[in-house]
């Protein structure tokens, strides 16, 4: 998948946790950024995510899981376990 939001939609419905704010560590969290691509990050636990471009452009930083909402006004979509169909 080229875009984060498309990846979320490609995950089987039974694996998607729409709007659920209680992901386990290692889950993939998704946001609608109101741009085509959307955003995806890895949940680390304790309310923290590993995410790119939030603090520094082209870098991955550890930030609060609500950072995309606070900084970009993104809409939280939900989470999934890691799922990579056809190697995408």
C-alpha positions as CSV (number, residue, x, y, z in Angstrom):
1,X,0.0,0.0,0.0
2,X,1.3,3.4,-0.8
3,X,-0.7,5.3,1.8
4,X,-1.3,4.7,5.5
5,X,-5.1,5.2,5.3
6,X,-5.3,2.6,2.4
7,X,-3.3,0.2,4.5
8,X,-5.9,0.5,7.3
9,X,-8.7,-0.2,4.9
10,X,-6.9,-3.3,3.6
11,X,-6.7,-4.9,7.0
12,X,-9.5,-7.4,7.5
13,X,-12.4,-5.8,9.4
14,X,-12.0,-8.3,12.3
15,X,-8.5,-7.1,12.9
16,X,-9.4,-3.4,12.9
17,X,-10.1,-1.6,16.1
18,X,-11.9,1.6,15.0
19,X,-11.5,4.5,17.5
20,X,-10.2,2.1,20.2
21,X,-7.7,4.0,22.4
22,X,-6.4,0.9,24.2
23,X,-3.9,-0.6,21.7
24,X,-1.3,-3.1,22.9
25,X,2.4,-2.3,22.4
26,X,3.5,-3.1,18.8
27,X,0.1,-2.1,17.4
28,X,-0.1,0.1,14.3
29,X,-2.1,3.3,15.0
30,X,-3.7,5.3,12.1
31,X,-4.8,8.9,11.7
32,X,-6.7,10.7,9.0
33,X,-4.6,13.8,8.4
34,X,-7.1,15.4,6.0
35,X,-4.5,14.8,3.3
36,X,-4.5,11.8,1.0
37,X,-1.7,9.8,2.8
38,X,-2.9,9.8,6.4
39,X,-0.4,8.8,9.1
40,X,0.7,5.6,10.8
41,X,2.8,5.0,13.9
42,X,3.9,2.2,16.1
43,X,2.5,2.1,19.7
44,X,5.2,1.6,22.3
45,X,3.0,1.4,25.4
46,X,2.4,3.9,28.2
47,X,0.8,6.4,25.8
48,X,3.8,6.7,23.6
49,X,4.3,6.1,19.8
50,X,7.3,6.0,17.5
51,X,6.4,8.3,14.7
52,X,8.1,10.2,11.9
53,X,7.9,13.9,11.1
54,X,6.2,15.0,14.3
55,X,9.1,16.7,16.1
56,X,11.6,16.7,13.2
57,X,11.1,16.3,9.5
58,X,12.4,13.0,8.2
59,X,13.2,11.7,11.7
60,X,11.5,9.2,13.9
61,X,10.9,10.3,17.5
62,X,9.0,9.0,20.5
63,X,6.1,11.2,21.3
64,X,2.7,11.1,23.0
65,X,0.1,9.0,21.2
66,X,-2.1,12.1,20.8
67,X,0.6,14.2,19.2
68,X,-0.8,13.8,15.6
69,X,-4.1,15.1,16.9
70,X,-2.7,18.0,18.9
71,X,-0.1,19.1,16.4
72,X,-1.7,18.3,13.0
73,X,-5.4,18.3,14.0
74,X,-5.5,14.7,12.6
75,X,-8.5,12.4,13.4
76,X,-7.6,9.2,15.1
77,X,-8.9,6.2,13.1
78,X,-8.0,3.2,15.2
79,X,-5.4,0.5,15.4
80,X,-4.5,-2.9,14.0
81,X,-2.0,-5.6,14.8
82,X,0.9,-5.5,12.3
83,X,-0.5,-6.8,9.0
84,X,1.3,-6.7,5.7
85,X,-0.6,-8.4,2.9
86,X,1.4,-9.4,-0.2
87,X,4.5,-8.0,1.3
88,X,3.3,-4.4,1.2
